[in-house]
């Protein structure tokens, strides 16, 4: 071999050795740069719902799934599991205490888990300040109070004069229970009866069969599932609770707002506390201790979902209204600003529990 060829060979060998050193160092220093498989690829995410299947709350959560799958790198399968009980407390307790902090279990407890924690309800084994929030698709949550037409209580005067009006609600501690009691308290009903024997889907036929006289319902459901009740005049509507206050519903904004029936500052503060907890809508949460990179993946996926025009279209097709999402950081801010005045909380406890409605 000539001297020139030997030098060329040596030069090539040196360059190859240098390249090998660079690759080795890159792999050891930046291992994630060479990882091509997203964590969520080939995995399942379980959304644990604090409600039974088939109701409005279930449908509102499941409409998120295709978009979550779209925006989570790796496109994992997303499935629901149901754990009703305690107004969402059972599911919240499970996510907080039992679910592995691996980013593969997302909790969707009922909206009542926030106010249940604020008032220190029995069975609350979670800390709302330590959940990691993924936002909520629904923060505008109005409620209309109405009676069945056949009962004949077509004015507020007749409603207030009646004794023992039967109000159909879900289980004790559920938001429907609290909302029904707030309406009864502030409208000044005489000895109202709260029939807490129905699931979300059972309350409608119970009202129409005459097992109950009154109930509350969101405007979006009155526009869709219960549309005939409105168009055929099967119900008499009396008042609305706006969340947030001042956000008028296009169809039912003419109804008197519940705060107009309050008689004192303490009553207004109780109503304000409830409104703030309702802003959380149907929050999605994961367990504290989940690796930060997975938290960021899930939170960003939810931000993109909430902003996706196709999600807004799918939601409107399902509910008849527009979604009103709050981002993860919005819920964290609302949590910091949540009213926790001990005297107001103590009064609000009477709304949540089985105690008689407080005197006015």
C-alpha positions as CSV (number, residue, x, y, z in Angstrom):
1,X,0.0,0.0,0.0
2,X,1.4,3.4,-0.9
3,X,1.8,6.1,1.7
4,X,-1.0,8.3,0.2
5,X,-3.5,5.4,0.4
6,X,-2.5,4.6,4.0
7,X,-3.1,8.2,5.0
8,X,-6.6,8.2,3.4
9,X,-7.5,4.9,5.1
10,X,-6.3,6.3,8.5
11,X,-8.4,9.5,7.9
12,X,-11.6,7.5,7.2
13,X,-11.0,5.4,10.3
14,X,-10.5,8.5,12.5
15,X,-13.8,10.1,11.2
16,X,-15.7,6.9,11.7
17,X,-14.4,6.7,15.3
18,X,-15.3,10.3,15.9
19,X,-18.9,9.7,14.6
20,X,-19.2,6.7,16.8
21,X,-18.2,8.7,19.9
22,X,-20.8,11.5,19.0
23,X,-23.6,8.9,18.6
24,X,-22.6,7.2,21.9
25,X,-22.6,10.5,23.8
26,X,-25.9,11.6,22.2
27,X,-27.6,8.4,23.2
28,X,-26.3,8.5,26.8
29,X,-27.0,12.2,27.3
30,X,-30.3,12.6,25.3
31,X,-31.9,9.1,25.5
32,X,-35.4,10.6,24.9
33,X,-34.4,12.1,21.6
34,X,-34.0,8.5,20.2
35,X,-37.3,7.2,21.7
36,X,-39.8,7.0,18.9
37,X,-42.7,5.3,20.8
38,X,-45.0,7.6,22.7
39,X,-45.9,6.4,26.2
40,X,-49.6,6.2,25.4
41,X,-49.2,4.1,22.2
42,X,-50.9,0.7,22.6
43,X,-52.4,1.6,26.0
44,X,-55.9,2.1,27.3
45,X,-57.0,5.2,29.3
46,X,-60.0,4.5,31.6
47,X,-62.3,7.4,32.4
48,X,-63.9,6.5,35.7
49,X,-67.3,8.2,35.8
50,X,-69.1,8.9,39.1
51,X,-72.5,8.2,37.5
52,X,-74.4,5.4,35.8
53,X,-74.3,4.8,32.0
54,X,-76.8,6.4,29.6
55,X,-77.6,9.6,31.3
56,X,-76.8,13.1,30.1
57,X,-73.6,13.4,32.2
58,X,-72.3,10.2,30.7
59,X,-73.0,11.4,27.1
60,X,-71.3,14.7,27.8
61,X,-68.1,12.9,28.8
62,X,-68.1,10.3,26.1
63,X,-68.4,12.9,23.4
64,X,-64.8,13.9,24.4
65,X,-63.3,10.5,23.7
66,X,-62.6,10.7,20.0
67,X,-60.9,14.1,20.4
68,X,-58.9,13.0,23.5
69,X,-57.7,10.0,21.4
70,X,-56.8,12.3,18.5
71,X,-54.7,14.7,20.6
72,X,-52.9,12.3,22.9
73,X,-49.7,11.2,21.2
74,X,-49.9,7.5,20.6
75,X,-53.7,7.6,20.2
76,X,-54.6,5.3,23.1
77,X,-58.0,3.6,23.3
78,X,-60.3,5.4,25.8
79,X,-63.1,3.5,27.6
80,X,-65.6,4.4,30.4
81,X,-66.1,2.6,33.7
82,X,-68.9,3.6,36.0
83,X,-68.8,4.0,39.8
84,X,-72.0,5.8,40.9
85,X,-72.5,6.6,44.6
86,X,-72.3,9.4,47.1
87,X,-72.9,12.2,44.6
88,X,-69.6,11.3,42.9
89,X,-67.7,10.8,46.1
90,X,-67.2,7.1,45.6
91,X,-65.4,7.7,42.2
92,X,-63.5,10.7,43.6
93,X,-62.2,8.6,46.5
94,X,-61.1,5.9,44.2
95,X,-59.1,8.2,41.9
96,X,-57.6,10.0,44.8
97,X,-56.6,7.0,46.9
98,X,-56.6,3.8,44.8
99,X,-56.0,4.5,41.1
100,X,-52.3,4.3,40.1
101,X,-50.7,7.7,39.5
102,X,-49.6,6.6,36.0
103,X,-51.8,8.8,33.8
104,X,-54.0,5.9,32.7
105,X,-57.0,6.6,34.9
106,X,-58.9,9.8,34.5
107,X,-61.7,10.6,36.9
108,X,-65.0,12.2,36.0
109,X,-66.8,12.4,39.2
110,X,-70.2,14.2,39.5
111,X,-70.1,18.0,39.9
112,X,-71.1,17.7,43.5
113,X,-67.6,16.5,44.6
114,X,-66.4,20.0,44.9
115,X,-69.1,21.3,47.3
116,X,-69.2,18.0,49.2
117,X,-65.5,18.6,50.0
118,X,-66.1,22.3,50.9
119,X,-68.7,21.4,53.4
120,X,-66.9,18.4,54.8
121,X,-69.6,15.8,53.9
122,X,-69.3,12.3,55.3
123,X,-67.4,10.0,53.0
124,X,-65.1,12.7,51.5
125,X,-61.7,10.9,51.5
126,X,-60.1,13.2,48.9
127,X,-58.6,16.7,48.8
128,X,-59.8,18.9,46.0
129,X,-56.7,21.0,46.3
130,X,-54.5,18.0,45.5
131,X,-56.3,16.7,42.4
132,X,-54.6,17.5,39.1
133,X,-57.3,19.1,36.9
134,X,-57.7,18.6,33.1
135,X,-60.4,21.2,32.8
136,X,-64.1,20.8,32.1
137,X,-66.2,20.9,28.9
138,X,-69.1,22.6,30.7
139,X,-69.0,25.6,33.1
140,X,-72.3,27.3,32.2
141,X,-74.8,25.1,34.1
142,X,-78.2,26.8,34.5
143,X,-81.1,25.0,36.1
144,X,-84.8,25.6,35.6
145,X,-87.4,24.7,38.3
146,X,-90.8,23.6,36.9
147,X,-93.9,21.6,37.8
148,X,-96.0,19.2,35.9
149,X,-98.9,20.9,34.2
150,X,-101.5,18.6,35.6
151,X,-100.6,19.7,39.2
152,X,-102.1,23.1,38.4
153,X,-99.4,25.2,40.0
154,X,-99.0,27.5,37.0
155,X,-98.0,30.6,39.0
156,X,-95.5,31.4,41.7
157,X,-98.4,32.3,44.1
158,X,-100.1,28.9,43.6
159,X,-96.7,27.1,44.0
160,X,-96.0,28.9,47.3
161,X,-99.5,28.3,48.6
162,X,-99.3,24.5,48.0
163,X,-98.2,22.1,50.7
164,X,-96.0,19.1,50.3
165,X,-94.9,19.6,46.7
166,X,-93.0,16.5,45.7
167,X,-89.6,17.3,44.1
168,X,-87.9,14.5,42.1
169,X,-84.2,14.4,42.7
170,X,-81.3,12.0,42.5
171,X,-79.5,10.6,45.6
172,X,-78.8,12.7,48.7
173,X,-75.7,14.8,48.1
174,X,-76.1,14.9,44.3
175,X,-76.2,18.3,42.7
176,X,-79.8,17.7,41.7
177,X,-80.6,17.1,45.4
178,X,-78.9,20.4,46.4
179,X,-80.4,22.4,43.6
180,X,-83.9,21.1,44.4
181,X,-83.5,22.1,48.0
182,X,-82.1,25.6,47.1
183,X,-85.2,26.3,44.9
184,X,-87.6,25.0,47.6
185,X,-85.9,27.1,50.3
186,X,-85.6,30.4,48.4
187,X,-88.9,30.1,46.7
188,X,-90.5,29.6,50.1
189,X,-92.3,26.3,49.4
190,X,-94.4,24.8,52.2
191,X,-93.2,21.5,53.6
192,X,-91.7,20.3,50.3
193,X,-91.0,16.6,49.9
194,X,-87.8,15.4,48.2
195,X,-88.1,12.1,46.4
196,X,-84.5,10.8,46.1
197,X,-85.3,7.5,44.5
198,X,-84.4,8.0,40.9
199,X,-81.4,7.8,38.5
200,X,-80.9,10.5,35.9
201,X,-83.0,8.6,33.4
202,X,-85.7,7.6,35.8
203,X,-86.8,11.1,36.9
204,X,-88.5,12.0,33.6
205,X,-91.0,9.1,33.5
206,X,-91.6,9.5,37.2
207,X,-92.7,13.1,36.7
208,X,-94.9,12.3,33.8
209,X,-96.5,9.3,35.6
210,X,-97.4,11.6,38.5
211,X,-95.0,10.1,41.0
212,X,-93.5,13.6,41.5
213,X,-94.8,17.1,41.0
214,X,-91.7,19.1,40.3
215,X,-88.0,18.9,39.3
216,X,-85.1,20.9,37.9
217,X,-83.4,20.5,34.6
218,X,-80.8,22.2,32.5
219,X,-81.9,24.3,29.5
220,X,-79.9,22.2,27.1
221,X,-81.9,19.1,28.1
222,X,-85.2,20.9,27.9
223,X,-84.1,21.8,24.3
224,X,-83.3,18.3,23.3
225,X,-84.5,15.3,25.4
226,X,-87.5,17.1,27.0
227,X,-88.4,19.3,24.1
228,X,-92.0,18.1,23.9
229,X,-92.5,19.1,27.5
230,X,-91.9,22.7,26.5
231,X,-93.5,22.7,23.0
232,X,-96.7,20.9,24.2
233,X,-97.0,22.8,27.4
234,X,-96.6,19.8,29.7
235,X,-94.8,21.8,32.3
236,X,-95.0,25.2,34.1
237,X,-91.7,26.9,34.6
238,X,-91.2,29.1,37.6
239,X,-87.5,30.2,38.0
240,X,-84.0,29.8,36.9
241,X,-80.6,29.5,38.7
242,X,-77.9,30.9,36.5
243,X,-74.3,29.7,36.6
244,X,-72.5,32.0,36.2
245,X,-74.9,34.7,37.3
246,X,-75.8,37.1,34.5
247,X,-75.2,34.6,31.7
248,X,-78.7,34.7,30.2
249,X,-80.1,31.6,28.5
250,X,-81.5,32.4,25.0
251,X,-84.7,30.4,25.7
252,X,-85.3,30.6,29.4
253,X,-83.6,33.9,30.4
254,X,-87.0,35.5,30.9
255,X,-87.6,33.5,34.0
256,X,-86.9,35.2,37.4
257,X,-83.4,34.4,38.7
258,X,-83.3,32.5,42.0
259,X,-81.2,35.2,43.7
260,X,-84.1,37.7,43.3
261,X,-86.0,35.6,46.0
262,X,-83.2,35.9,48.6
263,X,-84.0,38.0,51.7
264,X,-80.6,38.4,53.3
265,X,-76.8,38.7,52.6
266,X,-76.3,35.2,54.1
267,X,-78.7,33.7,51.6
268,X,-76.9,35.4,48.7
269,X,-73.6,34.2,50.0
270,X,-74.9,30.6,50.1
271,X,-76.1,30.9,46.6
272,X,-72.7,32.4,45.5
273,X,-70.9,29.5,47.1
274,X,-73.0,27.0,45.2
275,X,-72.6,28.9,41.9
276,X,-68.8,28.8,42.3
277,X,-68.7,25.1,42.8
278,X,-71.0,24.6,39.8
279,X,-68.4,26.4,37.6
280,X,-66.4,23.2,37.7
281,X,-69.2,21.6,35.7
282,X,-68.0,18.0,35.0
283,X,-64.3,18.3,35.8
284,X,-61.8,15.7,34.6
285,X,-59.1,14.9,37.2
286,X,-56.1,12.7,37.7
287,X,-54.3,11.6,40.8
288,X,-51.6,13.6,42.4
289,X,-48.1,12.1,41.9
290,X,-48.7,11.4,38.2
291,X,-45.4,12.1,36.3
292,X,-45.2,15.6,35.1
293,X,-44.6,14.8,31.5
294,X,-47.8,12.7,31.4
295,X,-49.8,15.5,33.1
296,X,-48.6,17.9,30.5
297,X,-49.6,15.5,27.7
298,X,-53.1,15.1,29.1
299,X,-53.6,18.8,29.9
300,X,-52.5,19.9,26.4
301,X,-54.7,17.2,24.8
302,X,-57.7,18.6,26.6
303,X,-56.8,22.2,25.7
304,X,-56.8,21.2,22.1
305,X,-60.0,19.2,22.4
306,X,-61.8,22.2,24.0
307,X,-60.7,24.4,21.2
308,X,-61.4,22.1,18.3
309,X,-64.4,23.4,16.2
310,X,-65.4,19.8,15.4
311,X,-65.7,19.1,19.2
312,X,-68.0,22.1,19.5
313,X,-70.1,20.8,16.6
314,X,-70.4,17.3,18.1
315,X,-71.3,18.8,21.5
316,X,-74.0,21.0,20.0
317,X,-75.5,18.1,18.0
318,X,-75.7,16.0,21.3
319,X,-76.9,18.7,23.7
320,X,-78.5,21.4,21.6
321,X,-76.2,24.0,23.1
322,X,-72.6,25.1,22.9
323,X,-69.9,23.7,25.2
324,X,-68.5,26.2,27.7
325,X,-65.1,24.8,28.5
326,X,-62.7,25.9,31.2
327,X,-59.0,25.0,30.8
328,X,-56.9,23.3,33.5
329,X,-55.5,26.6,34.7
330,X,-59.0,28.1,34.8
331,X,-60.1,25.5,37.3
332,X,-57.0,25.9,39.4
333,X,-57.8,29.6,39.6
334,X,-61.5,29.0,40.5
335,X,-60.3,26.6,43.2
336,X,-58.1,29.2,44.8
337,X,-61.0,31.7,44.7
338,X,-63.6,29.3,46.1
339,X,-65.5,31.0,49.0
340,X,-64.8,29.0,52.2
341,X,-66.3,31.3,54.9
342,X,-67.1,29.0,57.9
343,X,-70.5,30.5,58.6
344,X,-71.6,30.3,55.0
345,X,-70.3,26.8,54.7
346,X,-72.2,25.8,57.9
347,X,-75.4,27.1,56.4
348,X,-74.7,25.5,53.1
349,X,-74.3,22.1,54.8
350,X,-78.0,22.1,55.5
351,X,-78.6,22.2,51.8
352,X,-76.4,19.3,51.1
353,X,-77.5,17.0,53.9
354,X,-80.8,15.5,55.3
355,X,-81.4,18.2,57.8
356,X,-84.7,20.2,57.5
357,X,-84.3,23.3,55.4
358,X,-83.1,26.2,57.6
359,X,-85.6,28.9,58.7
360,X,-85.5,32.2,57.0
